[in-house]
Amino acid sequence: MDQIDAKTMIELEAAAFRTLRAHLMEKRTDVQNIDMMNLAGFCRNCLSRWVQEAAHERGIEMSKDEARELYYGMPYEDWKAQSQTEASAEQHAAFKTAFAENVGEADKS
């Protein structure tokens, strides 16, 4: 493989991110955020937060709600009503641990 220039690498990474987003938002809406966090240490909310953090690094103001709406393609509350199911006590307990290990602060969502 020839060396890939920085611009092309950014384009490839952006394409991969768009594919991941589409997969999670269109093909696998059945996969709950809490399960993603418990198994992988990140979820859709993390992805939206990473978009928000990237915006802030570039001097672009973006609220948590704006980032979530950008990522989810709708207000987060609408997504939750449409796709989120009630989590079990076991899922909540595992989430508390996973969140602390991967995010490091109490969940504020």
SEKELO-183763 format. One record per residue (C-alpha): residue number from 1; residue in three letters; x, y, z. Coordinates in steps of 0.001 Angstrom, whole numbers, plus 524288, in hexadecimal, padded with zeros to 5 digits. Each point is the difference from the previous one (the first is absolute). Layout:
BEGIN
(node NUM; 'ALA'; (X; Y; Z))
...
END
This chain:
BEGIN
(node 1; 'MET'; (80000; 80000; 80000))
(node 2; 'ASP'; (804F9; 80D5A; 7FC73))
(node 3; 'GLN'; (800F7; 80A02; 80AB4))
(node 4; 'ILE'; (7F32B; 80706; 80260))
(node 5; 'ASP'; (80093; 80EC2; 8012C))
(node 6; 'ALA'; (7FA01; 806C6; 80BD6))
(node 7; 'LYS'; (7F434; 80565; 7F8AB))
(node 8; 'THR'; (7FC8B; 7F2B5; 7FA75))
(node 9; 'MET'; (801B2; 7F9B5; 80D6A))
(node 10; 'ILE'; (7F690; 809DD; 805EF))
(node 11; 'GLU'; (7F64B; 7FD0D; 7F521))
(node 12; 'LEU'; (80146; 7F159; 80268))
(node 13; 'GLU'; (7FE3A; 801A7; 80EA0))
(node 14; 'ALA'; (7F432; 808D8; 7FDDC))
(node 15; 'ALA'; (7FA01; 7F5F5; 7F6D4))
(node 16; 'ALA'; (80225; 7F555; 80A1B))
(node 17; 'PHE'; (7F994; 80878; 80A73))
(node 18; 'ARG'; (7F444; 802A2; 7F733))
(node 19; 'THR'; (7FEBA; 7F165; 7FD83))
(node 20; 'LEU'; (800B5; 7FD0A; 80E97))
(node 21; 'ARG'; (7F5B5; 80A5F; 802C3))
(node 22; 'ALA'; (7F6FA; 7FAC1; 7F563))
(node 23; 'HIS'; (801E0; 7F224; 804FC))
(node 24; 'LEU'; (7FC76; 803C6; 80DEC))
(node 25; 'MET'; (7F4F5; 80947; 7FC53))
(node 26; 'GLU'; (7F9A5; 7F88C; 7F4D5))
(node 27; 'LYS'; (803BA; 7F1B6; 80056))
(node 28; 'ARG'; (801C6; 7FD31; 80E81))
(node 29; 'THR'; (7F662; 8087F; 80745))
(node 30; 'ASP'; (7FD43; 7F3E3; 8081C))
(node 31; 'VAL'; (80D5D; 80112; 8065C))
(node 32; 'GLN'; (7FE23; 8081A; 80C2B))
(node 33; 'ASN'; (809A2; 80A92; 8041F))
(node 34; 'ILE'; (8013F; 7F9E7; 80D6A))
(node 35; 'ASP'; (8040D; 7F304; 7F9FA))
(node 36; 'MET'; (809E5; 806B6; 7F722))
(node 37; 'MET'; (805CA; 80725; 80B9F))
(node 38; 'ASN'; (8005D; 7F3CC; 80858))
(node 39; 'LEU'; (80687; 7F7D8; 7F56C))
(node 40; 'ALA'; (80850; 809B4; 7F86A))
(node 41; 'GLY'; (801DA; 80B8F; 80908))
(node 42; 'PHE'; (7F92F; 80993; 7F6DE))
(node 43; 'CYS'; (7F28A; 80262; 7FA64))
(node 44; 'ARG'; (7F8C5; 8091F; 7F6D7))
(node 45; 'ASN'; (8004A; 80AB0; 80A64))
(node 46; 'CYS'; (80ECB; 7FEB7; 800C2))
(node 47; 'LEU'; (800E4; 80186; 7F147))
(node 48; 'SER'; (7F7BF; 80C4D; 80091))
(node 49; 'ARG'; (80870; 8051C; 80B37))
(node 50; 'TRP'; (80C48; 7FD80; 7F7F3))
(node 51; 'VAL'; (7FA05; 80803; 7F4F2))
(node 52; 'GLN'; (7FD2E; 80AD9; 809D7))
(node 53; 'GLU'; (80DEA; 7FF6C; 80551))
(node 54; 'ALA'; (805A3; 80086; 7F23B))
(node 55; 'ALA'; (7F794; 80BEA; 7FD30))
(node 56; 'HIS'; (804B4; 806B1; 80C6A))
(node 57; 'GLU'; (80E2B; 7FD2A; 7FC67))
(node 58; 'ARG'; (7FD87; 80798; 7F375))
(node 59; 'GLY'; (7F977; 80B71; 806EB))
(node 60; 'ILE'; (7F237; 7FBDE; 7FC3B))
(node 61; 'GLU'; (7F610; 80151; 80AE0))
(node 62; 'MET'; (7F72B; 7F432; 800DB))
(node 63; 'SER'; (7F795; 7FBE9; 80B6B))
(node 64; 'LYS'; (7FE34; 7F1FF; 8045B))
(node 65; 'ASP'; (7F215; 80043; 7FABF))
(node 66; 'GLU'; (8047B; 805AF; 7F2EE))
(node 67; 'ALA'; (80A6F; 7F58C; 7FEA8))
(node 68; 'ARG'; (7F651; 7F546; 8031D))
(node 69; 'GLU'; (7F619; 80541; 7F642))
(node 70; 'LEU'; (80A9F; 800D7; 7F5B4))
(node 71; 'TYR'; (8042C; 7F1FC; 80297))
(node 72; 'TYR'; (7F285; 7FA01; 80202))
(node 73; 'GLY'; (7F9AE; 807AF; 7F4FF))
(node 74; 'MET'; (7F515; 803CC; 8094E))
(node 75; 'PRO'; (7FE98; 8051F; 80DE2))
(node 76; 'TYR'; (80589; 7F60D; 8097D))
(node 77; 'GLU'; (7F317; 7FF08; 8074D))
(node 78; 'ASP'; (7F96D; 7FBD7; 7F345))
(node 79; 'TRP'; (80A61; 7F583; 7FDE5))
(node 80; 'LYS'; (7FE25; 7FAEB; 80DCF))
(node 81; 'ALA'; (7F134; 7FF52; 7FE60))
(node 82; 'GLN'; (8016C; 7F92E; 7F2ED))
(node 83; 'SER'; (80B23; 7F67C; 80291))
(node 84; 'GLN'; (80401; 7FED7; 80E30))
(node 85; 'THR'; (7FAD1; 7F553; 808CF))
(node 86; 'GLU'; (7FFDD; 7FF6B; 80EC5))
(node 87; 'ALA'; (80CE7; 7FB31; 80595))
(node 88; 'SER'; (800B4; 7F580; 80A61))
(node 89; 'ALA'; (8061D; 801D6; 80D5D))
(node 90; 'GLU'; (80B7D; 7F7AE; 7FB66))
(node 91; 'GLN'; (80203; 8089A; 7F400))
(node 92; 'HIS'; (7FFB6; 80C39; 8087F))
(node 93; 'ALA'; (80A04; 7FA4A; 80965))
(node 94; 'ALA'; (80910; 7FC0E; 7F4DF))
(node 95; 'PHE'; (7FE13; 80D64; 7F9BA))
(node 96; 'LYS'; (80428; 8070F; 80C5C))
(node 97; 'THR'; (80CDF; 7F896; 7FFC8))
(node 98; 'ALA'; (80208; 8013F; 7F148))
(node 99; 'PHE'; (7FD01; 80E88; 80035))
(node 100; 'ALA'; (8097C; 80287; 80B26))
(node 101; 'GLU'; (80AAF; 7F827; 7F92B))
(node 102; 'ASN'; (7FE28; 80611; 7F28E))
(node 103; 'VAL'; (7FAEC; 80DB7; 80273))
(node 104; 'GLY'; (80456; 8023F; 80DDF))
(node 105; 'GLU'; (7F4C9; 807F3; 80558))
(node 106; 'ALA'; (7F1EE; 7FDFF; 803E6))
(node 107; 'ASP'; (7F634; 7FEA9; 7F4D7))
(node 108; 'LYS'; (7F88D; 80CA0; 7FE18))
(node 109; 'SER'; (7F712; 7FBAF; 7F4E6))
END
